[in-house]
Amino acid sequence: MNTLHKTIKIKKVINELSPRVFKAFASIKEKSNWSAPPGEKIIFNKQNFKVDGVETFKCGPIGKLDYLGKVNYIEIIKNQRIVYVETVNYGKNKLATALVTIEFLQENLKTQLVMTVQVVSYVGEDLIKGCEIGYKKSISNLKKYLEKNQG
């Protein structure tokens, strides 16, 4: 099967200061509360949130966490930017790899979050569509989570 590529750009204004939004990405405890779309779950096995650090997780529909992920942090500038490479497998089959850049742009008392995802699918178009839907839902969940838990 041929590889497929897509660049996904997501922008979301969040009613929080950028240090608070950044913290939601830096903390496994917080990410566990917002990163999985409704009906799905994510469990972080390991996190080393620093440049060259690695994070591993399993995710999928509740009760069937068959997808395995690995994140390699490339750049972290506190409260400004996170860049990482994420690869997702299903068992021993590699499904996709993405270069993800997240920017935290402070605008008065709000943060404009800009996420750029450059994804390659090794298994076809459906995975590209699933990645786009998943990232968008995740960022919407983040916004709801932070606005519900302000301060």
Biotite code that builds the C-alpha atoms (Angstrom):
import biotite.structure as struc

atoms = struc.array([
    struc.Atom([0.000, 0.000, 0.000], chain_id="A", res_id=1, res_name="MET", atom_name="CA", element="C"),
    struc.Atom([1.243, 3.497, -0.837], chain_id="A", res_id=2, res_name="ASN", atom_name="CA", element="C"),
    struc.Atom([1.881, 6.049, 1.860], chain_id="A", res_id=3, res_name="THR", atom_name="CA", element="C"),
    struc.Atom([-0.466, 9.016, 2.054], chain_id="A", res_id=4, res_name="LEU", atom_name="CA", element="C"),
    struc.Atom([0.379, 12.440, 3.462], chain_id="A", res_id=5, res_name="HIS", atom_name="CA", element="C"),
    struc.Atom([-1.671, 15.315, 4.799], chain_id="A", res_id=6, res_name="LYS", atom_name="CA", element="C"),
    struc.Atom([-1.063, 18.522, 6.716], chain_id="A", res_id=7, res_name="THR", atom_name="CA", element="C"),
    struc.Atom([-3.768, 19.281, 9.265], chain_id="A", res_id=8, res_name="ILE", atom_name="CA", element="C"),
    struc.Atom([-4.005, 22.760, 10.792], chain_id="A", res_id=9, res_name="LYS", atom_name="CA", element="C"),
    struc.Atom([-6.159, 23.360, 13.859], chain_id="A", res_id=10, res_name="ILE", atom_name="CA", element="C"),
    struc.Atom([-6.682, 26.756, 15.513], chain_id="A", res_id=11, res_name="LYS", atom_name="CA", element="C"),
    struc.Atom([-8.608, 27.180, 18.735], chain_id="A", res_id=12, res_name="LYS", atom_name="CA", element="C"),
    struc.Atom([-8.979, 30.194, 21.033], chain_id="A", res_id=13, res_name="VAL", atom_name="CA", element="C"),
    struc.Atom([-9.021, 29.104, 24.665], chain_id="A", res_id=14, res_name="ILE", atom_name="CA", element="C"),
    struc.Atom([-10.140, 31.371, 27.502], chain_id="A", res_id=15, res_name="ASN", atom_name="CA", element="C"),
    struc.Atom([-7.006, 30.761, 29.583], chain_id="A", res_id=16, res_name="GLU", atom_name="CA", element="C"),
    struc.Atom([-3.500, 32.155, 29.747], chain_id="A", res_id=17, res_name="LEU", atom_name="CA", element="C"),
    struc.Atom([-0.856, 30.287, 27.751], chain_id="A", res_id=18, res_name="SER", atom_name="CA", element="C"),
    struc.Atom([0.988, 28.900, 30.849], chain_id="A", res_id=19, res_name="PRO", atom_name="CA", element="C"),
    struc.Atom([-2.228, 27.133, 31.897], chain_id="A", res_id=20, res_name="ARG", atom_name="CA", element="C"),
    struc.Atom([-2.820, 25.715, 28.407], chain_id="A", res_id=21, res_name="VAL", atom_name="CA", element="C"),
    struc.Atom([0.815, 24.610, 28.158], chain_id="A", res_id=22, res_name="PHE", atom_name="CA", element="C"),
    struc.Atom([0.543, 22.852, 31.542], chain_id="A", res_id=23, res_name="LYS", atom_name="CA", element="C"),
    struc.Atom([-2.392, 20.801, 30.243], chain_id="A", res_id=24, res_name="ALA", atom_name="CA", element="C"),
    struc.Atom([-0.026, 19.307, 27.643], chain_id="A", res_id=25, res_name="PHE", atom_name="CA", element="C"),
    struc.Atom([2.909, 18.874, 30.041], chain_id="A", res_id=26, res_name="ALA", atom_name="CA", element="C"),
    struc.Atom([1.000, 16.889, 32.682], chain_id="A", res_id=27, res_name="SER", atom_name="CA", element="C"),
    struc.Atom([0.026, 13.241, 32.110], chain_id="A", res_id=28, res_name="ILE", atom_name="CA", element="C"),
    struc.Atom([-2.666, 13.609, 34.753], chain_id="A", res_id=29, res_name="LYS", atom_name="CA", element="C"),
    struc.Atom([-4.251, 16.479, 32.862], chain_id="A", res_id=30, res_name="GLU", atom_name="CA", element="C"),
    struc.Atom([-3.793, 14.946, 29.400], chain_id="A", res_id=31, res_name="LYS", atom_name="CA", element="C"),
    struc.Atom([-5.550, 11.804, 30.630], chain_id="A", res_id=32, res_name="SER", atom_name="CA", element="C"),
    struc.Atom([-8.628, 13.967, 31.302], chain_id="A", res_id=33, res_name="ASN", atom_name="CA", element="C"),
    struc.Atom([-8.966, 15.584, 27.891], chain_id="A", res_id=34, res_name="TRP", atom_name="CA", element="C"),
    struc.Atom([-6.940, 13.931, 25.127], chain_id="A", res_id=35, res_name="SER", atom_name="CA", element="C"),
    struc.Atom([-9.170, 10.949, 24.240], chain_id="A", res_id=36, res_name="ALA", atom_name="CA", element="C"),
    struc.Atom([-12.307, 11.583, 22.171], chain_id="A", res_id=37, res_name="PRO", atom_name="CA", element="C"),
    struc.Atom([-15.694, 10.620, 23.696], chain_id="A", res_id=38, res_name="PRO", atom_name="CA", element="C"),
    struc.Atom([-16.122, 6.831, 23.835], chain_id="A", res_id=39, res_name="GLY", atom_name="CA", element="C"),
    struc.Atom([-12.389, 6.287, 23.797], chain_id="A", res_id=40, res_name="GLU", atom_name="CA", element="C"),
    struc.Atom([-9.675, 6.113, 26.421], chain_id="A", res_id=41, res_name="LYS", atom_name="CA", element="C"),
    struc.Atom([-5.958, 6.739, 26.645], chain_id="A", res_id=42, res_name="ILE", atom_name="CA", element="C"),
    struc.Atom([-3.561, 5.384, 29.240], chain_id="A", res_id=43, res_name="ILE", atom_name="CA", element="C"),
    struc.Atom([-0.096, 6.886, 29.448], chain_id="A", res_id=44, res_name="PHE", atom_name="CA", element="C"),
    struc.Atom([2.501, 4.279, 30.364], chain_id="A", res_id=45, res_name="ASN", atom_name="CA", element="C"),
    struc.Atom([5.497, 6.573, 30.456], chain_id="A", res_id=46, res_name="LYS", atom_name="CA", element="C"),
    struc.Atom([6.217, 10.255, 30.112], chain_id="A", res_id=47, res_name="GLN", atom_name="CA", element="C"),
    struc.Atom([9.452, 12.156, 30.019], chain_id="A", res_id=48, res_name="ASN", atom_name="CA", element="C"),
    struc.Atom([8.342, 15.660, 29.042], chain_id="A", res_id=49, res_name="PHE", atom_name="CA", element="C"),
    struc.Atom([11.651, 17.187, 28.011], chain_id="A", res_id=50, res_name="LYS", atom_name="CA", element="C"),
    struc.Atom([13.621, 17.606, 24.808], chain_id="A", res_id=51, res_name="VAL", atom_name="CA", element="C"),
    struc.Atom([14.604, 14.101, 23.600], chain_id="A", res_id=52, res_name="ASP", atom_name="CA", element="C"),
    struc.Atom([12.132, 12.640, 26.116], chain_id="A", res_id=53, res_name="GLY", atom_name="CA", element="C"),
    struc.Atom([9.782, 9.795, 25.219], chain_id="A", res_id=54, res_name="VAL", atom_name="CA", element="C"),
    struc.Atom([6.129, 9.229, 26.044], chain_id="A", res_id=55, res_name="GLU", atom_name="CA", element="C"),
    struc.Atom([4.288, 5.965, 25.450], chain_id="A", res_id=56, res_name="THR", atom_name="CA", element="C"),
    struc.Atom([0.575, 5.261, 25.607], chain_id="A", res_id=57, res_name="PHE", atom_name="CA", element="C"),
    struc.Atom([-2.162, 2.861, 24.623], chain_id="A", res_id=58, res_name="LYS", atom_name="CA", element="C"),
    struc.Atom([-5.532, 4.008, 23.376], chain_id="A", res_id=59, res_name="CYS", atom_name="CA", element="C"),
    struc.Atom([-8.695, 3.033, 21.580], chain_id="A", res_id=60, res_name="GLY", atom_name="CA", element="C"),
    struc.Atom([-12.352, 2.399, 22.276], chain_id="A", res_id=61, res_name="PRO", atom_name="CA", element="C"),
    struc.Atom([-13.103, 1.929, 25.994], chain_id="A", res_id=62, res_name="ILE", atom_name="CA", element="C"),
    struc.Atom([-12.366, -1.705, 26.864], chain_id="A", res_id=63, res_name="GLY", atom_name="CA", element="C"),
    struc.Atom([-10.238, -2.297, 23.747], chain_id="A", res_id=64, res_name="LYS", atom_name="CA", element="C"),
    struc.Atom([-7.020, -0.276, 23.994], chain_id="A", res_id=65, res_name="LEU", atom_name="CA", element="C"),
    struc.Atom([-5.211, -1.986, 21.109], chain_id="A", res_id=66, res_name="ASP", atom_name="CA", element="C"),
    struc.Atom([-3.446, 1.037, 19.652], chain_id="A", res_id=67, res_name="TYR", atom_name="CA", element="C"),
    struc.Atom([0.067, 1.770, 20.904], chain_id="A", res_id=68, res_name="LEU", atom_name="CA", element="C"),
    struc.Atom([1.671, 5.180, 20.593], chain_id="A", res_id=69, res_name="GLY", atom_name="CA", element="C"),
    struc.Atom([5.106, 6.630, 21.064], chain_id="A", res_id=70, res_name="LYS", atom_name="CA", element="C"),
    struc.Atom([5.964, 10.326, 21.222], chain_id="A", res_id=71, res_name="VAL", atom_name="CA", element="C"),
    struc.Atom([9.485, 11.707, 20.884], chain_id="A", res_id=72, res_name="ASN", atom_name="CA", element="C"),
    struc.Atom([9.767, 15.325, 22.027], chain_id="A", res_id=73, res_name="TYR", atom_name="CA", element="C"),
    struc.Atom([11.924, 17.384, 19.663], chain_id="A", res_id=74, res_name="ILE", atom_name="CA", element="C"),
    struc.Atom([11.515, 20.918, 21.032], chain_id="A", res_id=75, res_name="GLU", atom_name="CA", element="C"),
    struc.Atom([9.840, 22.348, 24.110], chain_id="A", res_id=76, res_name="ILE", atom_name="CA", element="C"),
    struc.Atom([9.801, 26.076, 24.795], chain_id="A", res_id=77, res_name="ILE", atom_name="CA", element="C"),
    struc.Atom([7.800, 26.612, 27.958], chain_id="A", res_id=78, res_name="LYS", atom_name="CA", element="C"),
    struc.Atom([4.454, 28.363, 27.379], chain_id="A", res_id=79, res_name="ASN", atom_name="CA", element="C"),
    struc.Atom([5.297, 28.919, 23.692], chain_id="A", res_id=80, res_name="GLN", atom_name="CA", element="C"),
    struc.Atom([5.825, 25.778, 21.629], chain_id="A", res_id=81, res_name="ARG", atom_name="CA", element="C"),
    struc.Atom([5.964, 21.973, 21.671], chain_id="A", res_id=82, res_name="ILE", atom_name="CA", element="C"),
    struc.Atom([7.230, 19.910, 18.731], chain_id="A", res_id=83, res_name="VAL", atom_name="CA", element="C"),
    struc.Atom([7.114, 16.128, 18.700], chain_id="A", res_id=84, res_name="TYR", atom_name="CA", element="C"),
    struc.Atom([7.025, 13.073, 16.471], chain_id="A", res_id=85, res_name="VAL", atom_name="CA", element="C"),
    struc.Atom([4.251, 10.583, 17.202], chain_id="A", res_id=86, res_name="GLU", atom_name="CA", element="C"),
    struc.Atom([3.969, 7.057, 15.803], chain_id="A", res_id=87, res_name="THR", atom_name="CA", element="C"),
    struc.Atom([0.909, 4.855, 16.286], chain_id="A", res_id=88, res_name="VAL", atom_name="CA", element="C"),
    struc.Atom([0.863, 1.064, 15.880], chain_id="A", res_id=89, res_name="ASN", atom_name="CA", element="C"),
    struc.Atom([-1.852, -1.555, 15.980], chain_id="A", res_id=90, res_name="TYR", atom_name="CA", element="C"),
    struc.Atom([-0.106, -4.584, 17.406], chain_id="A", res_id=91, res_name="GLY", atom_name="CA", element="C"),
    struc.Atom([3.085, -4.895, 15.342], chain_id="A", res_id=92, res_name="LYS", atom_name="CA", element="C"),
    struc.Atom([1.669, -2.946, 12.393], chain_id="A", res_id=93, res_name="ASN", atom_name="CA", element="C"),
    struc.Atom([2.788, 0.652, 12.021], chain_id="A", res_id=94, res_name="LYS", atom_name="CA", element="C"),
    struc.Atom([-0.219, 2.790, 11.078], chain_id="A", res_id=95, res_name="LEU", atom_name="CA", element="C"),
    struc.Atom([0.957, 6.403, 10.995], chain_id="A", res_id=96, res_name="ALA", atom_name="CA", element="C"),
    struc.Atom([3.656, 8.853, 11.947], chain_id="A", res_id=97, res_name="THR", atom_name="CA", element="C"),
    struc.Atom([3.088, 12.563, 12.521], chain_id="A", res_id=98, res_name="ALA", atom_name="CA", element="C"),
    struc.Atom([5.241, 15.615, 13.088], chain_id="A", res_id=99, res_name="LEU", atom_name="CA", element="C"),
    struc.Atom([3.188, 17.776, 15.466], chain_id="A", res_id=100, res_name="VAL", atom_name="CA", element="C"),
    struc.Atom([3.846, 21.433, 16.264], chain_id="A", res_id=101, res_name="THR", atom_name="CA", element="C"),
    struc.Atom([1.756, 23.155, 18.936], chain_id="A", res_id=102, res_name="ILE", atom_name="CA", element="C"),
    struc.Atom([2.054, 26.912, 19.389], chain_id="A", res_id=103, res_name="GLU", atom_name="CA", element="C"),
    struc.Atom([0.619, 28.833, 22.340], chain_id="A", res_id=104, res_name="PHE", atom_name="CA", element="C"),
    struc.Atom([-0.032, 32.438, 21.271], chain_id="A", res_id=105, res_name="LEU", atom_name="CA", element="C"),
    struc.Atom([-1.070, 34.732, 24.121], chain_id="A", res_id=106, res_name="GLN", atom_name="CA", element="C"),
    struc.Atom([-3.782, 37.217, 23.144], chain_id="A", res_id=107, res_name="GLU", atom_name="CA", element="C"),
    struc.Atom([-4.793, 39.369, 26.111], chain_id="A", res_id=108, res_name="ASN", atom_name="CA", element="C"),
    struc.Atom([-6.324, 36.913, 28.613], chain_id="A", res_id=109, res_name="LEU", atom_name="CA", element="C"),
    struc.Atom([-6.792, 34.174, 26.017], chain_id="A", res_id=110, res_name="LYS", atom_name="CA", element="C"),
    struc.Atom([-4.539, 31.742, 24.188], chain_id="A", res_id=111, res_name="THR", atom_name="CA", element="C"),
    struc.Atom([-4.719, 30.971, 20.519], chain_id="A", res_id=112, res_name="GLN", atom_name="CA", element="C"),
    struc.Atom([-3.569, 27.388, 20.199], chain_id="A", res_id=113, res_name="LEU", atom_name="CA", element="C"),
    struc.Atom([-2.253, 26.533, 16.750], chain_id="A", res_id=114, res_name="VAL", atom_name="CA", element="C"),
    struc.Atom([-1.598, 22.860, 16.031], chain_id="A", res_id=115, res_name="MET", atom_name="CA", element="C"),
    struc.Atom([0.020, 21.763, 12.782], chain_id="A", res_id=116, res_name="THR", atom_name="CA", element="C"),
    struc.Atom([0.093, 18.025, 12.141], chain_id="A", res_id=117, res_name="VAL", atom_name="CA", element="C"),
    struc.Atom([2.025, 16.624, 9.192], chain_id="A", res_id=118, res_name="GLN", atom_name="CA", element="C"),
    struc.Atom([0.872, 13.008, 9.068], chain_id="A", res_id=119, res_name="VAL", atom_name="CA", element="C"),
    struc.Atom([1.845, 10.052, 6.913], chain_id="A", res_id=120, res_name="VAL", atom_name="CA", element="C"),
    struc.Atom([-0.434, 7.008, 6.821], chain_id="A", res_id=121, res_name="SER", atom_name="CA", element="C"),
    struc.Atom([1.026, 3.625, 5.966], chain_id="A", res_id=122, res_name="TYR", atom_name="CA", element="C"),
    struc.Atom([-2.414, 2.008, 5.700], chain_id="A", res_id=123, res_name="VAL", atom_name="CA", element="C"),
    struc.Atom([-4.599, 4.285, 3.598], chain_id="A", res_id=124, res_name="GLY", atom_name="CA", element="C"),
    struc.Atom([-6.984, 7.227, 3.516], chain_id="A", res_id=125, res_name="GLU", atom_name="CA", element="C"),
    struc.Atom([-9.231, 6.145, 6.412], chain_id="A", res_id=126, res_name="ASP", atom_name="CA", element="C"),
    struc.Atom([-6.393, 6.568, 8.873], chain_id="A", res_id=127, res_name="LEU", atom_name="CA", element="C"),
    struc.Atom([-5.693, 10.111, 7.624], chain_id="A", res_id=128, res_name="ILE", atom_name="CA", element="C"),
    struc.Atom([-9.365, 10.991, 8.110], chain_id="A", res_id=129, res_name="LYS", atom_name="CA", element="C"),
    struc.Atom([-9.344, 9.370, 11.556], chain_id="A", res_id=130, res_name="GLY", atom_name="CA", element="C"),
    struc.Atom([-6.257, 11.355, 12.585], chain_id="A", res_id=131, res_name="CYS", atom_name="CA", element="C"),
    struc.Atom([-7.854, 14.627, 11.536], chain_id="A", res_id=132, res_name="GLU", atom_name="CA", element="C"),
    struc.Atom([-11.085, 13.874, 13.385], chain_id="A", res_id=133, res_name="ILE", atom_name="CA", element="C"),
    struc.Atom([-9.187, 12.672, 16.458], chain_id="A", res_id=134, res_name="GLY", atom_name="CA", element="C"),
    struc.Atom([-6.885, 15.692, 16.721], chain_id="A", res_id=135, res_name="TYR", atom_name="CA", element="C"),
    struc.Atom([-9.806, 18.104, 16.266], chain_id="A", res_id=136, res_name="LYS", atom_name="CA", element="C"),
    struc.Atom([-11.889, 16.346, 18.939], chain_id="A", res_id=137, res_name="LYS", atom_name="CA", element="C"),
    struc.Atom([-8.918, 16.275, 21.279], chain_id="A", res_id=138, res_name="SER", atom_name="CA", element="C"),
    struc.Atom([-8.352, 20.036, 21.013], chain_id="A", res_id=139, res_name="ILE", atom_name="CA", element="C"),
    struc.Atom([-12.081, 20.685, 21.473], chain_id="A", res_id=140, res_name="SER", atom_name="CA", element="C"),
    struc.Atom([-11.950, 18.493, 24.595], chain_id="A", res_id=141, res_name="ASN", atom_name="CA", element="C"),
    struc.Atom([-8.945, 20.498, 25.826], chain_id="A", res_id=142, res_name="LEU", atom_name="CA", element="C"),
    struc.Atom([-10.852, 23.762, 25.431], chain_id="A", res_id=143, res_name="LYS", atom_name="CA", element="C"),
    struc.Atom([-13.882, 22.380, 27.315], chain_id="A", res_id=144, res_name="LYS", atom_name="CA", element="C"),
    struc.Atom([-11.684, 20.856, 30.033], chain_id="A", res_id=145, res_name="TYR", atom_name="CA", element="C"),
    struc.Atom([-9.738, 24.086, 30.656], chain_id="A", res_id=146, res_name="LEU", atom_name="CA", element="C"),
    struc.Atom([-12.786, 26.334, 30.596], chain_id="A", res_id=147, res_name="GLU", atom_name="CA", element="C"),
    struc.Atom([-14.566, 24.004, 33.035], chain_id="A", res_id=148, res_name="LYS", atom_name="CA", element="C"),
    struc.Atom([-11.513, 23.882, 35.351], chain_id="A", res_id=149, res_name="ASN", atom_name="CA", element="C"),
    struc.Atom([-10.414, 27.520, 35.123], chain_id="A", res_id=150, res_name="GLN", atom_name="CA", element="C"),
    struc.Atom([-7.842, 28.920, 37.475], chain_id="A", res_id=151, res_name="GLY", atom_name="CA", element="C"),
])
